[in-house]
Amino acid sequence: MEYMLERAGEEGKEVYEKAVEIVKRGREVGSLRLTDVRGAEVEVRGKRHVVGVLGGGAQPEKSWSGKILLRIKITAEG
């Protein structure tokens, strides 16, 4: 977690604040690892699914407007 927050801080205040929000939510539900998430509800093309997370990661990237974004990829099965 600390490394992710450090990297988010390097990318700017907005990215850092979003990362802190994600970490805070993880602590609220008692999960700080993606693979701890089971029974999460997601919506895909208008339909709701219950999934378990297999893994994922985060990578900073530039948007077409030049903003630095933190792209979070999650692999899940339902």
A tleap script that builds the chain and sets N, CA, C and O, in Angstrom:
source leaprc.protein.ff14SB
mol = sequence {
  NMET GLU TYR MET LEU GLU ARG ALA GLY GLU
  GLU GLY LYS GLU VAL TYR GLU LYS ALA VAL
  GLU ILE VAL LYS ARG GLY ARG GLU VAL GLY
  SER LEU ARG LEU THR ASP VAL ARG GLY ALA
  GLU VAL GLU VAL ARG GLY LYS ARG HIE VAL
  VAL GLY VAL LEU GLY GLY GLY ALA GLN PRO
  GLU LYS SER TRP SER GLY LYS ILE LEU LEU
  ARG ILE LYS ILE THR ALA GLU CGLY
}
set mol.1.N position { 0.816 -1.183 0.000 }
set mol.1.CA position { 0.000 0.000 0.000 }
set mol.1.C position { 0.860 1.248 0.000 }
set mol.1.O position { 0.600 2.190 -0.749 }
set mol.2.N position { 1.890 1.255 0.843 }
set mol.2.CA position { 2.725 2.451 0.942 }
set mol.2.C position { 3.386 2.779 -0.391 }
set mol.2.O position { 3.478 3.946 -0.770 }
set mol.3.N position { 3.849 1.743 -1.109 }
set mol.3.CA position { 4.488 1.979 -2.402 }
set mol.3.C position { 3.487 2.574 -3.387 }
set mol.3.O position { 3.818 3.505 -4.122 }
set mol.4.N position { 2.254 2.038 -3.408 }
set mol.4.CA position { 1.242 2.551 -4.319 }
set mol.4.C position { 0.945 4.017 -4.004 }
set mol.4.O position { 0.837 4.838 -4.915 }
set mol.5.N position { 0.812 4.345 -2.726 }
set mol.5.CA position { 0.536 5.731 -2.345 }
set mol.5.C position { 1.702 6.649 -2.703 }
set mol.5.O position { 1.504 7.785 -3.134 }
set mol.6.N position { 2.912 6.145 -2.519 }
set mol.6.CA position { 4.097 6.929 -2.886 }
set mol.6.C position { 4.109 7.221 -4.384 }
set mol.6.O position { 4.345 8.356 -4.800 }
set mol.7.N position { 3.852 6.189 -5.192 }
set mol.7.CA position { 3.819 6.372 -6.653 }
set mol.7.C position { 2.692 7.320 -7.060 }
set mol.7.O position { 2.873 8.160 -7.941 }
set mol.8.N position { 1.531 7.187 -6.420 }
set mol.8.CA position { 0.404 8.075 -6.726 }
set mol.8.C position { 0.771 9.515 -6.395 }
set mol.8.O position { 0.421 10.427 -7.145 }
set mol.9.N position { 1.475 9.736 -5.276 }
set mol.9.CA position { 1.908 11.080 -4.901 }
set mol.9.C position { 2.857 11.690 -5.915 }
set mol.9.O position { 2.835 12.899 -6.144 }
set mol.10.N position { 3.685 10.864 -6.518 }
set mol.10.CA position { 4.606 11.336 -7.552 }
set mol.10.C position { 3.860 11.812 -8.793 }
set mol.10.O position { 4.370 12.638 -9.550 }
set mol.11.N position { 2.657 11.293 -9.001 }
set mol.11.CA position { 1.880 11.636 -10.192 }
set mol.11.C position { 1.003 12.872 -10.003 }
set mol.11.O position { 0.432 13.381 -10.967 }
set mol.12.N position { 0.894 13.357 -8.766 }
set mol.12.CA position { 0.142 14.578 -8.533 }
set mol.12.C position { -0.883 14.437 -7.424 }
set mol.12.O position { -1.203 13.337 -6.974 }
set mol.13.N position { -1.385 15.584 -6.998 }
set mol.13.CA position { -2.304 15.640 -5.867 }
set mol.13.C position { -3.598 14.874 -6.133 }
set mol.13.O position { -4.064 14.134 -5.266 }
set mol.14.N position { -4.185 15.039 -7.317 }
set mol.14.CA position { -5.453 14.371 -7.622 }
set mol.14.C position { -5.310 12.857 -7.621 }
set mol.14.O position { -6.170 12.151 -7.094 }
set mol.15.N position { -4.235 12.359 -8.203 }
set mol.15.CA position { -3.997 10.917 -8.239 }
set mol.15.C position { -3.789 10.390 -6.824 }
set mol.15.O position { -4.310 9.334 -6.465 }
set mol.16.N position { -3.026 11.132 -6.022 }
set mol.16.CA position { -2.779 10.718 -4.643 }
set mol.16.C position { -4.075 10.666 -3.849 }
set mol.16.O position { -4.321 9.705 -3.120 }
set mol.17.N position { -4.905 11.695 -3.986 }
set mol.17.CA position { -6.166 11.731 -3.244 }
set mol.17.C position { -7.080 10.569 -3.630 }
set mol.17.O position { -7.743 9.990 -2.769 }
set mol.18.N position { -7.118 10.226 -4.914 }
set mol.18.CA position { -7.934 9.089 -5.352 }
set mol.18.C position { -7.392 7.793 -4.761 }
set mol.18.O position { -8.165 6.946 -4.314 }
set mol.19.N position { -6.075 7.633 -4.754 }
set mol.19.CA position { -5.472 6.426 -4.184 }
set mol.19.C position { -5.776 6.321 -2.689 }
set mol.19.O position { -6.067 5.233 -2.193 }
set mol.20.N position { -5.711 7.436 -1.970 }
set mol.20.CA position { -6.030 7.439 -0.542 }
set mol.20.C position { -7.485 7.035 -0.337 }
set mol.20.O position { -7.798 6.290 0.592 }
set mol.21.N position { -8.377 7.522 -1.199 }
set mol.21.CA position { -9.794 7.155 -1.119 }
set mol.21.C position { -9.980 5.642 -1.277 }
set mol.21.O position { -10.763 5.028 -0.553 }
set mol.22.N position { -9.257 5.054 -2.223 }
set mol.22.CA position { -9.349 3.608 -2.465 }
set mol.22.C position { -8.828 2.836 -1.257 }
set mol.22.O position { -9.444 1.858 -0.832 }
set mol.23.N position { -7.700 3.270 -0.705 }
set mol.23.CA position { -7.126 2.599 0.469 }
set mol.23.C position { -8.075 2.719 1.658 }
set mol.23.O position { -8.282 1.752 2.392 }
set mol.24.N position { -8.652 3.907 1.848 }
set mol.24.CA position { -9.590 4.108 2.959 }
set mol.24.C position { -10.771 3.147 2.838 }
set mol.24.O position { -11.182 2.537 3.824 }
set mol.25.N position { -11.314 3.015 1.631 }
set mol.25.CA position { -12.443 2.107 1.415 }
set mol.25.C position { -12.018 0.664 1.699 }
set mol.25.O position { -12.786 -0.100 2.285 }
set mol.26.N position { -10.819 0.289 1.295 }
set mol.26.CA position { -10.313 -1.056 1.567 }
set mol.26.C position { -10.223 -1.339 3.056 }
set mol.26.O position { -10.560 -2.430 3.518 }
set mol.27.N position { -9.767 -0.346 3.795 }
set mol.27.CA position { -9.678 -0.516 5.246 }
set mol.27.C position { -11.056 -0.629 5.872 }
set mol.27.O position { -11.243 -1.385 6.825 }
set mol.28.N position { -12.034 0.120 5.343 }
set mol.28.CA position { -13.402 0.074 5.873 }
set mol.28.C position { -14.009 -1.315 5.731 }
set mol.28.O position { -14.732 -1.768 6.618 }
set mol.29.N position { -13.723 -1.988 4.634 }
set mol.29.CA position { -14.295 -3.312 4.412 }
set mol.29.C position { -13.348 -4.418 4.858 }
set mol.29.O position { -13.641 -5.600 4.682 }
set mol.30.N position { -12.207 -4.031 5.440 }
set mol.30.CA position { -11.271 -5.016 5.978 }
set mol.30.C position { -10.460 -5.728 4.912 }
set mol.30.O position { -10.017 -6.858 5.119 }
set mol.31.N position { -10.259 -5.078 3.769 }
set mol.31.CA position { -9.511 -5.710 2.688 }
set mol.31.C position { -8.542 -4.709 2.091 }
set mol.31.O position { -8.956 -3.658 1.602 }
set mol.32.N position { -7.253 -5.023 2.125 }
set mol.32.CA position { -6.269 -4.154 1.500 }
set mol.32.C position { -5.549 -4.848 0.348 }
set mol.32.O position { -4.664 -4.265 -0.279 }
set mol.33.N position { -5.929 -6.091 0.073 }
set mol.33.CA position { -5.366 -6.790 -1.078 }
set mol.33.C position { -6.507 -7.081 -2.033 }
set mol.33.O position { -7.604 -7.450 -1.612 }
set mol.34.N position { -6.247 -6.914 -3.314 }
set mol.34.CA position { -7.293 -7.156 -4.304 }
set mol.34.C position { -7.846 -8.563 -4.197 }
set mol.34.O position { -9.052 -8.771 -4.335 }
set mol.35.N position { -6.975 -9.531 -3.952 }
set mol.35.CA position { -7.418 -10.926 -3.929 }
set mol.35.C position { -8.273 -11.255 -2.714 }
set mol.35.O position { -8.837 -12.346 -2.635 }
set mol.36.N position { -8.379 -10.320 -1.756 }
set mol.36.CA position { -9.267 -10.521 -0.613 }
set mol.36.C position { -10.719 -10.202 -0.956 }
set mol.36.O position { -11.624 -10.545 -0.194 }
set mol.37.N position { -10.946 -9.560 -2.075 }
set mol.37.CA position { -12.302 -9.133 -2.441 }
set mol.37.C position { -13.068 -10.310 -3.025 }
set mol.37.O position { -12.700 -10.846 -4.071 }
set mol.38.N position { -14.119 -10.702 -2.352 }
set mol.38.CA position { -15.002 -11.781 -2.800 }
set mol.38.C position { -16.428 -11.269 -2.682 }
set mol.38.O position { -16.752 -10.531 -1.752 }
set mol.39.N position { -17.260 -11.648 -3.598 }
set mol.39.CA position { -18.653 -11.259 -3.533 }
set mol.39.C position { -18.906 -9.803 -3.880 }
set mol.39.O position { -19.934 -9.246 -3.496 }
set mol.40.N position { -17.979 -9.174 -4.604 }
set mol.40.CA position { -18.174 -7.785 -5.015 }
set mol.40.C position { -19.195 -7.722 -6.142 }
set mol.40.O position { -19.204 -8.581 -7.024 }
set mol.41.N position { -20.043 -6.722 -6.117 }
set mol.41.CA position { -21.023 -6.543 -7.181 }
set mol.41.C position { -20.491 -5.537 -8.192 }
set mol.41.O position { -20.029 -4.457 -7.825 }
set mol.42.N position { -20.561 -5.905 -9.474 }
set mol.42.CA position { -20.160 -5.010 -10.553 }
set mol.42.C position { -21.265 -4.972 -11.593 }
set mol.42.O position { -22.076 -5.893 -11.688 }
set mol.43.N position { -21.288 -3.899 -12.371 }
set mol.43.CA position { -22.267 -3.787 -13.445 }
set mol.43.C position { -21.523 -3.788 -14.774 }
set mol.43.O position { -20.612 -2.989 -14.988 }
set mol.44.N position { -21.921 -4.693 -15.661 }
set mol.44.CA position { -21.325 -4.803 -16.984 }
set mol.44.C position { -22.447 -4.784 -18.013 }
set mol.44.O position { -23.319 -5.653 -18.016 }
set mol.45.N position { -22.412 -3.789 -18.877 }
set mol.45.CA position { -23.428 -3.639 -19.933 }
set mol.45.C position { -24.853 -3.710 -19.377 }
set mol.45.O position { -25.733 -4.349 -19.955 }
set mol.46.N position { -25.054 -3.043 -18.249 }
set mol.46.CA position { -26.386 -2.954 -17.670 }
set mol.46.C position { -26.809 -4.120 -16.805 }
set mol.46.O position { -27.898 -4.083 -16.232 }
set mol.47.N position { -25.994 -5.155 -16.688 }
set mol.47.CA position { -26.332 -6.311 -15.855 }
set mol.47.C position { -25.391 -6.369 -14.651 }
set mol.47.O position { -24.196 -6.100 -14.774 }
set mol.48.N position { -25.939 -6.720 -13.490 }
set mol.48.CA position { -25.146 -6.819 -12.264 }
set mol.48.C position { -24.613 -8.245 -12.105 }
set mol.48.O position { -25.321 -9.221 -12.356 }
set mol.49.N position { -23.361 -8.341 -11.685 }
set mol.49.CA position { -22.694 -9.627 -11.488 }
set mol.49.C position { -21.991 -9.619 -10.140 }
set mol.49.O position { -21.529 -8.573 -9.686 }
set mol.50.N position { -21.907 -10.776 -9.501 }
set mol.50.CA position { -21.124 -10.944 -8.278 }
set mol.50.C position { -19.835 -11.648 -8.673 }
set mol.50.O position { -19.869 -12.709 -9.297 }
set mol.51.N position { -18.681 -11.055 -8.306 }
set mol.51.CA position { -17.391 -11.583 -8.739 }
set mol.51.C position { -16.431 -11.729 -7.564 }
set mol.51.O position { -16.631 -11.162 -6.489 }
set mol.52.N position { -15.387 -12.507 -7.808 }
set mol.52.CA position { -14.248 -12.612 -6.906 }
set mol.52.C position { -13.027 -12.113 -7.657 }
set mol.52.O position { -12.856 -12.441 -8.831 }
set mol.53.N position { -12.183 -11.338 -7.017 }
set mol.53.CA position { -11.021 -10.751 -7.671 }
set mol.53.C position { -9.862 -11.741 -7.651 }
set mol.53.O position { -9.541 -12.312 -6.609 }
set mol.54.N position { -9.239 -11.938 -8.806 }
set mol.54.CA position { -8.080 -12.830 -8.932 }
set mol.54.C position { -6.767 -12.071 -8.792 }
set mol.54.O position { -5.782 -12.625 -8.304 }
set mol.55.N position { -6.743 -10.813 -9.215 }
set mol.55.CA position { -5.517 -10.018 -9.154 }
set mol.55.C position { -5.701 -8.704 -9.862 }
set mol.55.O position { -6.816 -8.335 -10.233 }
set mol.56.N position { -4.609 -7.998 -10.049 }
set mol.56.CA position { -4.661 -6.715 -10.731 }
set mol.56.C position { -3.429 -5.892 -10.438 }
set mol.56.O position { -2.447 -6.383 -9.881 }
set mol.57.N position { -3.497 -4.638 -10.822 }
set mol.57.CA position { -2.374 -3.740 -10.605 }
set mol.57.C position { -2.733 -2.326 -11.017 }
set mol.57.O position { -3.849 -2.062 -11.463 }
set mol.58.N position { -1.779 -1.420 -10.863 }
set mol.58.CA position { -1.996 -0.020 -11.203 }
set mol.58.C position { -0.795 0.510 -11.958 }
set mol.58.O position { 0.344 0.135 -11.682 }
set mol.59.N position { -1.063 1.393 -12.920 }
set mol.59.CA position { -0.003 1.951 -13.746 }
set mol.59.C position { -0.371 3.381 -14.121 }
set mol.59.O position { -1.465 3.606 -14.639 }
set mol.60.N position { 0.509 4.362 -13.877 }
set mol.60.CA position { 0.207 5.727 -14.320 }
set mol.60.C position { 0.311 5.824 -15.842 }
set mol.60.O position { 1.143 5.157 -16.459 }
set mol.61.N position { -0.530 6.651 -16.433 }
set mol.61.CA position { -0.453 6.888 -17.877 }
set mol.61.C position { -0.987 8.271 -18.192 }
set mol.61.O position { -1.759 8.837 -17.417 }
set mol.62.N position { -0.579 8.817 -19.328 }
set mol.62.CA position { -1.043 10.133 -19.749 }
set mol.62.C position { -2.321 10.009 -20.556 }
set mol.62.O position { -2.463 9.113 -21.388 }
set mol.63.N position { -3.256 10.928 -20.299 }
set mol.63.CA position { -4.482 10.974 -21.081 }
set mol.63.C position { -4.222 11.779 -22.349 }
set mol.63.O position { -3.155 12.371 -22.508 }
set mol.64.N position { -5.190 11.798 -23.237 }
set mol.64.CA position { -5.040 12.567 -24.478 }
set mol.64.C position { -4.882 14.053 -24.186 }
set mol.64.O position { -4.299 14.781 -24.989 }
set mol.65.N position { -5.397 14.517 -23.039 }
set mol.65.CA position { -5.295 15.939 -22.682 }
set mol.65.C position { -3.998 16.265 -21.946 }
set mol.65.O position { -3.732 17.425 -21.631 }
set mol.66.N position { -3.184 15.228 -21.670 }
set mol.66.CA position { -1.912 15.443 -20.994 }
set mol.66.C position { -1.953 15.215 -19.494 }
set mol.66.O position { -0.915 15.262 -18.835 }
set mol.67.N position { -3.142 14.966 -18.941 }
set mol.67.CA position { -3.244 14.675 -17.510 }
set mol.67.C position { -2.639 13.311 -17.217 }
set mol.67.O position { -2.677 12.410 -18.055 }
set mol.68.N position { -2.083 13.170 -16.027 }
set mol.68.CA position { -1.573 11.874 -15.595 }
set mol.68.C position { -2.712 11.164 -14.861 }
set mol.68.O position { -3.282 11.697 -13.909 }
set mol.69.N position { -3.027 9.965 -15.318 }
set mol.69.CA position { -4.087 9.158 -14.727 }
set mol.69.C position { -3.481 7.910 -14.111 }
set mol.69.O position { -2.408 7.468 -14.522 }
set mol.70.N position { -4.156 7.345 -13.137 }
set mol.70.CA position { -3.736 6.070 -12.568 }
set mol.70.C position { -4.723 5.024 -13.058 }
set mol.70.O position { -5.860 4.962 -12.589 }
set mol.71.N position { -4.283 4.202 -14.006 }
set mol.71.CA position { -5.144 3.152 -14.556 }
set mol.71.C position { -5.040 1.932 -13.652 }
set mol.71.O position { -3.954 1.398 -13.424 }
set mol.72.N position { -6.180 1.507 -13.147 }
set mol.72.CA position { -6.241 0.344 -12.265 }
set mol.72.C position { -6.895 -0.797 -13.040 }
set mol.72.O position { -8.024 -0.676 -13.517 }
set mol.73.N position { -6.169 -1.901 -13.156 }
set mol.73.CA position { -6.673 -3.084 -13.865 }
set mol.73.C position { -6.981 -4.165 -12.843 }
set mol.73.O position { -6.175 -4.449 -11.957 }
set mol.74.N position { -8.153 -4.761 -12.978 }
set mol.74.CA position { -8.571 -5.817 -12.052 }
set mol.74.C position { -9.004 -7.030 -12.861 }
set mol.74.O position { -9.774 -6.905 -13.814 }
set mol.75.N position { -8.512 -8.194 -12.484 }
set mol.75.CA position { -8.918 -9.444 -13.096 }
set mol.75.C position { -9.839 -10.146 -12.108 }
set mol.75.O position { -9.479 -10.369 -10.952 }
set mol.76.N position { -11.050 -10.493 -12.588 }
set mol.76.CA position { -12.037 -11.121 -11.692 }
set mol.76.C position { -12.783 -12.219 -12.437 }
set mol.76.O position { -12.811 -12.266 -13.666 }
set mol.77.N position { -13.385 -13.097 -11.647 }
set mol.77.CA position { -14.238 -14.135 -12.222 }
set mol.77.C position { -15.574 -14.109 -11.507 }
set mol.77.O position { -15.669 -13.753 -10.332 }
set mol.78.N position { -16.606 -14.498 -12.248 }
set mol.78.CA position { -17.932 -14.437 -11.640 }
set mol.78.C position { -18.711 -15.691 -11.815 }
set mol.78.O position { -19.848 -15.780 -11.353 }
savepdb mol mol.pdb
quit
